[in-house]
């Protein structure tokens, strides 16, 4: 299995551009697929630098309805209009971030997908769990076993009567089974990586061999004591699993460093353009 990052927040050693976003290219025995397409067409430019032919991609998974995971989809369809794109139907709702009250800035910022994505012929809108084939399967969480990560507090969905907190029912998770390995991929783990792991274990009666996921712990300000405690508690639980974790994007390097201190070699950071080499 080949797993290649196409874009994330930090520069790697491949010469790829970095940006606030998430995208992975994956080759299995039966598929060439993309999990998310980052914030823009820069993702496609990085694929060229990595000598990846996106015209051969047959499957696209959109992990959830945010721009930093979907911005490259429309540019992608201009070079490949044959790949099937799977997303939860709820991903087309209007999602916003509350940036707070500050002079000269709008408080509510749209962070949802381009509405044109919903009109694509090859788009498959699904509701809940969905098995694509023996290699690829999607699942969602109906009931979380842990609280949402603290960084989700400012994320909203717009409804007819105003803004309400996002319940993240538009988030889906990909399970890949190839070469007797199981890989769980989550874009941002908005539902919380601990709840996602619990749901995986409940569904499959095992832990995944590998997890690739942002943990949505990134902040642009200092962490409070309570937030540091939460980050370390997550790391301590993840450490108990017989699973190798790869993270990037919305985890943030300060949170990663705290978790790495606890998890050691069980946790690695994937930079823009890096290849994930499964042991």
C-alpha positions as a Python dict, from the first residue, in 0.01 Angstrom:
ca = {
    (1, 'X'): (0, 0, 0),
    (2, 'X'): (129, 346, -90),
    (3, 'X'): (17, 635, 130),
    (4, 'X'): (138, 980, 27),
    (5, 'X'): (45, 1309, 185),
    (6, 'X'): (-39, 1574, -76),
    (7, 'X'): (-81, 1874, 153),
    (8, 'X'): (-89, 1973, 517),
    (9, 'X'): (7, 2270, 733),
    (10, 'X'): (385, 2226, 759),
    (11, 'X'): (666, 2197, 506),
    (12, 'X'): (825, 1859, 446),
    (13, 'X'): (1140, 1767, 259),
    (14, 'X'): (971, 1700, -77),
    (15, 'X'): (950, 2058, -204),
    (16, 'X'): (571, 2052, -182),
    (17, 'X'): (386, 2365, -79),
    (18, 'X'): (210, 2361, 256),
    (19, 'X'): (-126, 2511, 353),
    (20, 'X'): (-394, 2473, 618),
    (21, 'X'): (-553, 2158, 486),
    (22, 'X'): (-545, 1780, 452),
    (23, 'X'): (-512, 1541, 158),
    (24, 'X'): (-372, 1191, 112),
    (25, 'X'): (-319, 985, -204),
    (26, 'X'): (-342, 608, -150),
    (27, 'X'): (-277, 308, -374),
    (28, 'X'): (-417, -32, -280),
    (29, 'X'): (-438, -352, -484),
    (30, 'X'): (-769, -239, -635),
    (31, 'X'): (-779, 138, -600),
    (32, 'X'): (-606, 468, -652),
    (33, 'X'): (-787, 703, -419),
    (34, 'X'): (-780, 1040, -252),
    (35, 'X'): (-891, 1116, 101),
    (36, 'X'): (-976, 1486, 90),
    (37, 'X'): (-825, 1740, -148),
    (38, 'X'): (-696, 2017, 74),
    (39, 'X'): (-799, 2384, 53),
    (40, 'X'): (-727, 2458, -315),
    (41, 'X'): (-568, 2357, -645),
    (42, 'X'): (-228, 2371, -471),
    (43, 'X'): (-299, 2009, -375),
    (44, 'X'): (-301, 1916, -744),
    (45, 'X'): (26, 2103, -802),
    (46, 'X'): (186, 1905, -519),
    (47, 'X'): (66, 1581, -678),
    (48, 'X'): (253, 1676, -995),
    (49, 'X'): (571, 1740, -795),
    (50, 'X'): (533, 1391, -647),
    (51, 'X'): (477, 1237, -992),
    (52, 'X'): (126, 1124, -905),
    (53, 'X'): (-117, 1101, -1198),
    (54, 'X'): (-451, 1214, -1059),
    (55, 'X'): (-623, 1116, -1385),
    (56, 'X'): (-591, 754, -1268),
    (57, 'X'): (-772, 813, -937),
    (58, 'X'): (-1097, 612, -921),
    (59, 'X'): (-1227, 708, -575),
    (60, 'X'): (-1241, 1027, -367),
    (61, 'X'): (-1348, 1033, -3),
    (62, 'X'): (-1450, 1365, 153),
    (63, 'X'): (-1408, 1324, 528),
    (64, 'X'): (-1638, 1614, 622),
    (65, 'X'): (-1789, 1935, 495),
    (66, 'X'): (-1511, 2191, 548),
    (67, 'X'): (-1325, 2396, 285),
    (68, 'X'): (-975, 2293, 395),
    (69, 'X'): (-1055, 1935, 295),
    (70, 'X'): (-1268, 2005, -13),
    (71, 'X'): (-1123, 2312, -185),
    (72, 'X'): (-934, 2106, -441),
    (73, 'X'): (-1234, 1897, -549),
    (74, 'X'): (-1366, 2126, -823),
    (75, 'X'): (-1018, 2177, -977),
    (76, 'X'): (-967, 1799, -957),
    (77, 'X'): (-1287, 1731, -1155),
    (78, 'X'): (-1148, 1938, -1444),
    (79, 'X'): (-875, 1678, -1496),
    (80, 'X'): (-1066, 1372, -1373),
    (81, 'X'): (-1444, 1354, -1411),
    (82, 'X'): (-1465, 975, -1375),
    (83, 'X'): (-1372, 922, -1009),
    (84, 'X'): (-1662, 854, -773),
    (85, 'X'): (-1675, 1104, -487),
    (86, 'X'): (-1823, 983, -158),
    (87, 'X'): (-1945, 1226, 106),
    (88, 'X'): (-2207, 1231, 376),
    (89, 'X'): (-2518, 1412, 255),
    (90, 'X'): (-2497, 1640, 561),
    (91, 'X'): (-2161, 1772, 437),
    (92, 'X'): (-2344, 2015, 208),
    (93, 'X'): (-2492, 2214, 497),
    (94, 'X'): (-2366, 2565, 574),
    (95, 'X'): (-2076, 2543, 819),
    (96, 'X'): (-1919, 2845, 990),
    (97, 'X'): (-1647, 2934, 1238),
    (98, 'X'): (-1710, 3189, 1512),
    (99, 'X'): (-1403, 3414, 1502),
    (100, 'X'): (-1526, 3629, 1789),
    (101, 'X'): (-1595, 3999, 1806),
    (102, 'X'): (-1305, 4208, 1680),
    (103, 'X'): (-1303, 4550, 1515),
    (104, 'X'): (-1302, 4536, 1137),
    (105, 'X'): (-1372, 4162, 1112),
    (106, 'X'): (-1689, 3966, 1050),
    (107, 'X'): (-1765, 3737, 1339),
    (108, 'X'): (-1897, 3439, 1143),
    (109, 'X'): (-1675, 3297, 868),
    (110, 'X'): (-1801, 3043, 615),
    (111, 'X'): (-1589, 2725, 624),
    (112, 'X'): (-1816, 2489, 430),
    (113, 'X'): (-1771, 2328, 89),
    (114, 'X'): (-1816, 2490, -252),
    (115, 'X'): (-2190, 2445, -330),
    (116, 'X'): (-2094, 2336, -683),
    (117, 'X'): (-1963, 2009, -539),
    (118, 'X'): (-2320, 1904, -460),
    (119, 'X'): (-2408, 1925, -832),
    (120, 'X'): (-2134, 1690, -957),
    (121, 'X'): (-2252, 1389, -1159),
    (122, 'X'): (-2006, 1152, -994),
    (123, 'X'): (-2092, 1259, -640),
    (124, 'X'): (-2245, 990, -420),
    (125, 'X'): (-2420, 1132, -114),
    (126, 'X'): (-2453, 877, 163),
    (127, 'X'): (-2616, 872, 503),
    (128, 'X'): (-2426, 681, 769),
    (129, 'X'): (-2217, 368, 722),
    (130, 'X'): (-2137, 251, 370),
    (131, 'X'): (-1932, -39, 235),
    (132, 'X'): (-1770, 43, -99),
    (133, 'X'): (-1609, -300, -149),
    (134, 'X'): (-1390, -552, 34),
    (135, 'X'): (-1105, -299, 61),
    (136, 'X'): (-1287, 23, 144),
    (137, 'X'): (-1555, 95, 402),
    (138, 'X'): (-1694, 416, 553),
    (139, 'X'): (-1848, 462, 895),
    (140, 'X'): (-1994, 742, 1102),
    (141, 'X'): (-2054, 791, 1473),
    (142, 'X'): (-2408, 809, 1609),
    (143, 'X'): (-2318, 838, 1978),
    (144, 'X'): (-1985, 962, 2111),
    (145, 'X'): (-1824, 794, 2412),
    (146, 'X'): (-1612, 1101, 2503),
    (147, 'X'): (-1667, 1478, 2498),
    (148, 'X'): (-1583, 1671, 2184),
    (149, 'X'): (-1230, 1818, 2172),
    (150, 'X'): (-1226, 2168, 2322),
    (151, 'X'): (-1131, 2327, 1988),
    (152, 'X'): (-1473, 2244, 1841),
    (153, 'X'): (-1656, 2500, 2055),
    (154, 'X'): (-1639, 2772, 1789),
    (155, 'X'): (-1758, 2557, 1497),
    (156, 'X'): (-2119, 2609, 1391),
    (157, 'X'): (-2384, 2518, 1138),
    (158, 'X'): (-2621, 2781, 1002),
    (159, 'X'): (-2992, 2701, 1019),
    (160, 'X'): (-3303, 2900, 933),
    (161, 'X'): (-3329, 3042, 1285),
    (162, 'X'): (-2957, 3115, 1332),
    (163, 'X'): (-2632, 2942, 1424),
    (164, 'X'): (-2610, 2628, 1636),
    (165, 'X'): (-2311, 2419, 1741),
    (166, 'X'): (-2200, 2165, 1486),
    (167, 'X'): (-2283, 1806, 1582),
    (168, 'X'): (-2033, 1670, 1324),
    (169, 'X'): (-2273, 1412, 1187),
    (170, 'X'): (-2128, 1505, 846),
    (171, 'X'): (-1794, 1349, 942),
    (172, 'X'): (-1708, 1003, 809),
    (173, 'X'): (-1410, 772, 854),
    (174, 'X'): (-1244, 546, 602),
    (175, 'X'): (-1129, 192, 679),
    (176, 'X'): (-885, 35, 432),
    (177, 'X'): (-805, -336, 439),
    (178, 'X'): (-506, -433, 223),
    (179, 'X'): (-209, -669, 261),
    (180, 'X'): (-362, -804, 587),
    (181, 'X'): (-338, -454, 735),
    (182, 'X'): (-618, -229, 854),
    (183, 'X'): (-582, 147, 822),
    (184, 'X'): (-827, 396, 972),
    (185, 'X'): (-823, 744, 820),
    (186, 'X'): (-999, 1044, 973),
    (187, 'X'): (-956, 1394, 838),
    (188, 'X'): (-985, 1598, 1158),
    (189, 'X'): (-1142, 1369, 1419),
    (190, 'X'): (-1391, 1642, 1505),
    (191, 'X'): (-1591, 1375, 1690),
    (192, 'X'): (-1283, 1306, 1902),
    (193, 'X'): (-1022, 1042, 1826),
    (194, 'X'): (-1113, 846, 2140),
    (195, 'X'): (-1479, 820, 2038),
    (196, 'X'): (-1372, 721, 1686),
    (197, 'X'): (-1145, 447, 1821),
    (198, 'X'): (-1422, 320, 2049),
    (199, 'X'): (-1664, 305, 1756),
    (200, 'X'): (-1411, 122, 1539),
    (201, 'X'): (-1352, -135, 1814),
    (202, 'X'): (-1727, -180, 1861),
    (203, 'X'): (-1785, -231, 1487),
    (204, 'X'): (-1486, -452, 1408),
    (205, 'X'): (-1403, -612, 1742),
    (206, 'X'): (-1037, -514, 1702),
    (207, 'X'): (-813, -210, 1687),
    (208, 'X'): (-678, -77, 1356),
    (209, 'X'): (-315, -147, 1279),
    (210, 'X'): (-263, 214, 1175),
    (211, 'X'): (-448, 543, 1217),
    (212, 'X'): (-393, 855, 1006),
    (213, 'X'): (-576, 1153, 1150),
    (214, 'X'): (-566, 1510, 1260),
    (215, 'X'): (-672, 1532, 1626),
    (216, 'X'): (-819, 1885, 1614),
    (217, 'X'): (-619, 2015, 1909),
    (218, 'X'): (-454, 2313, 1736),
    (219, 'X'): (-488, 2660, 1890),
    (220, 'X'): (-353, 2999, 1784),
    (221, 'X'): (-313, 3100, 2149),
    (222, 'X'): (-161, 2941, 2458),
    (223, 'X'): (-325, 2632, 2605),
    (224, 'X'): (-494, 2651, 2943),
    (225, 'X'): (-401, 2402, 3213),
    (226, 'X'): (-728, 2218, 3151),
    (227, 'X'): (-653, 2194, 2778),
    (228, 'X'): (-301, 2062, 2840),
    (229, 'X'): (-451, 1803, 3073),
    (230, 'X'): (-701, 1698, 2805),
    (231, 'X'): (-428, 1660, 2541),
    (232, 'X'): (-218, 1444, 2773),
    (233, 'X'): (-518, 1233, 2872),
    (234, 'X'): (-591, 1161, 2504),
    (235, 'X'): (-228, 1058, 2449),
    (236, 'X'): (-233, 830, 2751),
    (237, 'X'): (-542, 648, 2621),
    (238, 'X'): (-406, 616, 2266),
    (239, 'X'): (-88, 471, 2408),
    (240, 'X'): (-284, 171, 2539),
    (241, 'X'): (-382, 58, 2187),
    (242, 'X'): (-176, -178, 1974),
    (243, 'X'): (-192, 83, 1696),
    (244, 'X'): (57, 312, 1521),
    (245, 'X'): (-70, 670, 1486),
    (246, 'X'): (24, 925, 1219),
    (247, 'X'): (-102, 1277, 1265),
    (248, 'X'): (-85, 1618, 1096),
    (249, 'X'): (-288, 1929, 1007),
    (250, 'X'): (-526, 2030, 1288),
    (251, 'X'): (-331, 1857, 1567),
    (252, 'X'): (-77, 2138, 1574),
    (253, 'X'): (290, 2094, 1655),
    (254, 'X'): (268, 2205, 2023),
    (255, 'X'): (-2, 1944, 2094),
    (256, 'X'): (191, 1685, 1893),
    (257, 'X'): (503, 1750, 2101),
    (258, 'X'): (308, 1694, 2423),
    (259, 'X'): (157, 1372, 2289),
    (260, 'X'): (487, 1250, 2143),
    (261, 'X'): (649, 1278, 2485),
    (262, 'X'): (392, 1030, 2615),
    (263, 'X'): (349, 804, 2310),
    (264, 'X'): (706, 791, 2179),
    (265, 'X'): (751, 592, 1857),
    (266, 'X'): (380, 508, 1856),
    (267, 'X'): (307, 858, 1720),
    (268, 'X'): (459, 1029, 1415),
    (269, 'X'): (394, 1360, 1239),
    (270, 'X'): (335, 1367, 862),
    (271, 'X'): (450, 1686, 687),
    (272, 'X'): (338, 1815, 348),
    (273, 'X'): (446, 1574, 75),
    (274, 'X'): (569, 1303, 314),
    (275, 'X'): (511, 936, 243),
    (276, 'X'): (370, 720, 521),
    (277, 'X'): (563, 394, 521),
    (278, 'X'): (373, 126, 708),
    (279, 'X'): (599, -112, 899),
}
